[in-house]
Amino acid sequence: MKKVFSFVIKAVISIALIYLLVKFTKLDLVKAFSLLKEADIRWFIASIAMYVICMFTNTYRWQILANQLDFKLEYLRALRLYFESTFSNNFLPTNFGGDAIRAFDLGRNHSHSWLKAASTVIMERAFGFAMMFSLIPLGLIYSKFTPLAHVLPENLERGLYITFGAMVIGLASYKLWSQIPLAFVQKIKFTIKEYTKCKKSLVNVALWTFLTHISFVIGNICAGEALGAGLQQVPLWFWLILSPVSTLAGFFIPAVKGVGAKEACYVYMLGLVGVAPDLSLAIAFLTYISTLISTLPGVTIAFRKLKTEKIIAEEEQHEEEELEELQKK
């Protein structure tokens, strides 16, 4: 019942965001969808290819993290689990189900603790978010050396710098907030303790994370090219900001799969460089479609014996038990 209620709330938020977007930007949804039909199929395929590359690089990043904790995870198995995890995140009514499935499958046939398996996923996610936040100031600094240096409103630019600063402060104040007696916080604390022993590998992971996000940005650029919004109109530095901002908005705003939040980011921000609202929405849709298609190999999760909900429930139960034991110690 709780899950149903949560989904309904998110659906209402998504619908509300789309309604407000159409109302205040005078969007023509029919025109936006007609633009999709005219997309250059070659650039569309290139966009999908870049997102698939992200899956391969993300998998390698996760494999490094898993093997650092002695899970001896083979790449092909890691790739299958990563595709299934991402497919679940995209097609099941939660953003976290796939991560739980990945952690469960990694740890269920291994002598290590369930928390250690979950730690590999938490750390992999953490590197992804940290890199997204880091791309924003990189794009802002890059913009200062271009003719469009002042295209972003000062308040928006300031807010983006503050967001990045908040992440840095959050990392620096780890010893303070790690004492909060919440299960998720304690998982993060456990994860950080596990990985403080392997700093050399973390540098390698950071490199692969950077390559992943550059591939992701290129995938978004390809989607723009497919609809005629090339780099001459939407410069590279702008994509370095738009791509992570729209992704983070879609994750943190409680909407169904971020629908509504991502589109609002695209329409508003692309409008700053002169892209029409209809075209901006079409680009947002095309990037979303491309990411969905790139995860389709993970449909194999539907043919596995263990049901997704059972996997998640068992994984969470094991983690709760280990957290309780850890807190007692």
C-alpha positions in Angstrom: 0.0 0.0 0.0 2.9 2.3 0.9 4.5 1.7 -2.5 1.3 2.4 -4.4 0.7 5.6 -2.5 4.3 6.7 -3.2 3.9 5.9 -6.9 0.6 7.9 -7.1 2.2 10.9 -5.5 5.1 10.8 -8.0 2.7 10.4 -10.9 0.8 13.5 -9.7 4.0 15.5 -9.5 5.1 14.4 -13.0 1.7 15.3 -14.4 1.7 18.7 -12.6 5.2 19.5 -13.9 4.3 18.7 -17.5 1.1 20.7 -17.1 3.0 23.7 -15.8 5.6 23.3 -18.5 3.0 23.4 -21.3 1.1 26.3 -19.7 3.9 28.7 -19.0 6.1 28.0 -22.1 3.3 27.7 -24.6 4.6 24.3 -25.7 3.0 22.5 -28.7 3.1 18.8 -27.8 1.9 17.8 -31.2 4.8 19.8 -32.8 7.3 18.3 -30.4 6.3 14.8 -31.3 6.3 15.6 -35.0 9.9 16.8 -34.6 10.8 13.4 -33.2 9.6 11.8 -36.4 12.0 13.9 -38.4 15.0 13.0 -36.3 18.2 11.9 -38.1 18.3 8.2 -37.5 22.1 8.2 -37.7 22.6 10.6 -34.9 19.8 8.8 -32.9 21.7 5.5 -33.3 25.0 7.3 -32.3 23.2 8.6 -29.1 22.1 5.0 -28.2 25.6 3.8 -28.9 27.1 6.3 -26.5 24.7 5.3 -23.7 25.6 1.6 -24.3 29.2 2.6 -23.9 28.3 4.1 -20.6 26.9 0.8 -19.5 30.2 -1.0 -20.3 32.3 1.6 -18.6 30.0 1.7 -15.5 30.2 -2.0 -15.4 34.0 -1.9 -15.3 33.9 0.7 -12.6 31.7 -1.5 -10.5 33.8 -4.6 -11.2 36.9 -2.7 -9.8 35.0 -1.7 -6.7 33.6 -5.2 -6.2 36.9 -7.0 -6.6 38.6 -4.5 -4.3 36.5 -6.2 -1.6 37.5 -9.6 -2.8 34.2 -10.6 -4.6 36.1 -11.9 -7.6 33.4 -10.6 -10.0 33.9 -11.5 -13.6 33.2 -8.8 -16.2 30.6 -10.7 -18.2 28.6 -11.5 -15.1 29.0 -7.9 -13.9 27.8 -6.6 -17.3 24.7 -8.8 -17.1 23.9 -7.7 -13.6 24.5 -4.0 -14.5 22.2 -4.2 -17.5 19.5 -5.9 -15.5 19.9 -3.4 -12.7 19.6 -0.4 -15.0 16.6 -2.0 -16.9 14.9 -2.4 -13.5 15.6 1.2 -12.6 14.1 2.4 -15.8 11.1 0.1 -16.1 10.1 -0.8 -12.6 8.2 1.7 -10.3 11.3 2.7 -8.3 14.8 4.2 -8.8 16.4 1.9 -6.3 15.1 -1.6 -7.1 17.8 -2.3 -9.6 20.5 -1.4 -7.2 19.1 -3.8 -4.6 18.9 -6.6 -7.2 22.6 -6.0 -8.1 23.7 -6.1 -4.5 21.7 -9.2 -3.8 23.0 -11.1 -6.8 26.6 -10.1 -6.0 26.4 -11.2 -2.4 24.0 -14.2 -2.3 26.5 -16.8 -3.4 29.5 -15.3 -1.6 30.9 -15.7 1.9 31.2 -11.9 2.4 28.5 -10.0 4.2 25.5 -8.5 2.5 26.5 -5.0 3.6 29.8 -5.5 1.7 27.9 -6.3 -1.5 25.7 -3.3 -1.0 28.8 -1.2 -0.3 30.0 -1.8 -3.9 26.8 -0.5 -5.3 26.7 2.5 -2.9 30.2 3.5 -3.8 29.6 3.1 -7.5 26.6 5.4 -7.2 28.5 7.9 -5.1 31.2 8.2 -7.7 28.6 8.8 -10.3 26.9 11.6 -8.4 30.1 13.2 -7.4 31.3 13.3 -11.0 28.0 14.8 -12.2 28.3 17.6 -9.6 32.0 18.1 -10.7 31.1 18.6 -14.3 28.9 21.6 -13.5 31.7 24.0 -12.4 33.9 22.6 -15.2 31.2 23.8 -17.7 30.8 27.1 -15.9 34.6 27.8 -16.0 34.8 26.7 -19.6 31.9 29.1 -20.5 34.0 32.2 -19.4 36.2 31.7 -22.4 33.4 31.7 -24.9 31.2 34.3 -26.6 28.2 33.0 -24.6 29.9 33.6 -21.2 26.9 35.5 -19.8 24.0 33.5 -21.2 23.3 31.9 -17.8 21.4 34.1 -15.3 23.5 35.1 -12.4 21.1 33.5 -9.9 21.3 30.2 -11.7 25.1 30.3 -12.0 25.4 31.2 -8.3 23.0 28.4 -7.4 25.0 25.9 -9.4 28.2 26.9 -7.7 26.5 26.7 -4.3 25.2 23.2 -5.2 28.7 22.0 -6.0 30.0 23.7 -2.8 27.4 21.9 -0.8 28.7 18.6 -2.1 32.2 19.5 -1.1 31.1 20.6 2.4 29.1 17.4 2.7 32.2 15.3 2.0 34.3 17.4 4.3 31.8 17.1 7.2 31.6 13.3 7.0 32.7 12.8 10.6 29.7 14.9 11.8 26.8 13.5 9.7 28.1 9.9 9.8 27.0 9.8 13.5 23.3 10.2 12.5 21.5 6.9 13.5 19.8 6.3 10.2 20.1 3.0 8.4 21.2 4.6 5.1 23.7 6.9 6.8 25.2 3.9 8.6 25.5 2.0 5.3 27.4 4.9 3.8 29.7 5.0 6.9 30.3 1.2 6.6 31.0 1.7 2.9 33.6 4.5 3.4 35.4 2.4 6.1 35.6 -0.5 3.7 37.1 1.6 0.9 39.6 3.7 2.9 42.0 0.8 2.5 42.2 1.0 -1.3 42.9 4.6 -2.4 44.9 3.6 -5.5 41.9 1.7 -7.0 39.6 4.7 -6.2 41.7 6.9 -8.5 41.2 4.3 -11.3 37.5 4.3 -10.6 37.4 8.1 -10.7 39.0 8.0 -14.2 36.5 5.5 -15.5 33.7 7.6 -14.0 34.9 10.6 -15.8 35.0 8.7 -19.1 31.5 7.4 -18.4 30.1 10.9 -18.0 31.9 12.3 -21.0 30.3 9.5 -23.0 26.9 10.4 -21.5 27.3 14.0 -22.4 28.3 13.0 -26.0 25.1 10.9 -26.1 23.0 13.9 -25.2 24.9 16.0 -27.8 24.1 13.3 -30.4 20.4 13.5 -29.5 20.6 17.3 -30.1 22.3 16.8 -33.4 19.6 14.3 -34.5 17.1 17.1 -34.1 19.2 19.9 -35.6 20.4 21.5 -32.4 24.1 21.1 -33.1 27.2 22.3 -31.2 27.1 25.7 -33.0 23.8 26.5 -31.3 24.3 24.5 -28.1 28.0 24.6 -27.2 29.9 21.8 -25.5 30.3 23.7 -22.2 26.5 24.1 -22.0 26.0 20.3 -22.3 28.5 19.8 -19.5 26.1 21.7 -17.3 22.7 20.6 -18.8 23.4 16.9 -18.8 24.2 16.5 -15.1 21.7 19.1 -14.0 18.8 17.4 -15.8 19.9 13.9 -14.6 20.2 15.1 -11.0 16.8 16.9 -11.2 15.2 13.7 -12.5 16.7 11.7 -9.6 16.1 14.1 -6.7 12.7 15.5 -7.6 10.0 12.9 -6.6 8.5 12.3 -10.0 8.0 9.0 -11.9 11.4 8.3 -13.4 12.1 12.0 -13.3 9.5 12.6 -16.0 8.6 16.3 -16.0 11.7 17.4 -14.0 14.1 16.5 -16.8 11.9 18.0 -19.5 11.6 21.2 -17.5 15.4 21.5 -17.3 15.8 21.0 -21.0 13.1 23.5 -22.0 14.3 26.2 -19.6 18.0 25.8 -20.1 18.0 25.2 -23.9 15.8 28.2 -24.1 18.7 30.3 -22.7 20.7 29.6 -25.9 17.8 30.2 -28.2 16.4 26.7 -28.7 12.6 26.7 -29.2 10.5 25.0 -26.4 9.1 22.4 -28.8 12.5 21.5 -30.0 13.9 21.4 -26.5 11.2 19.1 -25.4 11.8 16.8 -28.4 15.5 16.6 -27.5 14.6 15.7 -23.9 12.3 13.0 -25.2 14.9 11.7 -27.6 17.6 11.4 -24.9 15.1 9.6 -22.7 14.1 7.1 -25.4 17.8 6.5 -26.2 18.6 5.7 -22.6 15.7 3.4 -22.3 16.7 1.5 -25.5 20.3 1.2 -24.3 19.2 -0.8 -21.2 16.9 -3.3 -23.1 19.5 -6.1 -22.9 18.7 -6.1 -19.2 15.2 -7.5 -19.9 16.7 -10.9 -19.0 15.7 -10.0 -15.4 12.1 -10.8 -16.4 13.1 -14.5 -17.1 15.0 -15.2 -14.0 13.6 -17.5 -11.3 13.7 -15.1 -8.4 11.0 -12.4 -8.5 12.3 -8.8 -8.2 10.3 -7.9 -5.1 11.5 -11.0 -3.3 15.1 -10.2 -4.2 14.8 -6.7 -2.9 13.0 -7.8 0.3 15.6 -10.4 1.1 18.5 -8.0 0.4 17.0 -5.3 2.6 16.3 -7.9 5.4 19.9 -9.1 5.4 21.3 -5.6 5.4 19.0 -4.6 8.4 20.2 -7.7 10.3 23.9 -6.8 9.7 23.3 -3.1 10.5 21.7 -4.1 13.9 24.7 -6.4 14.6 27.1 -3.6 13.6 25.4 -1.1 15.9 25.5 -3.5 18.8 29.2 -3.8 18.5 
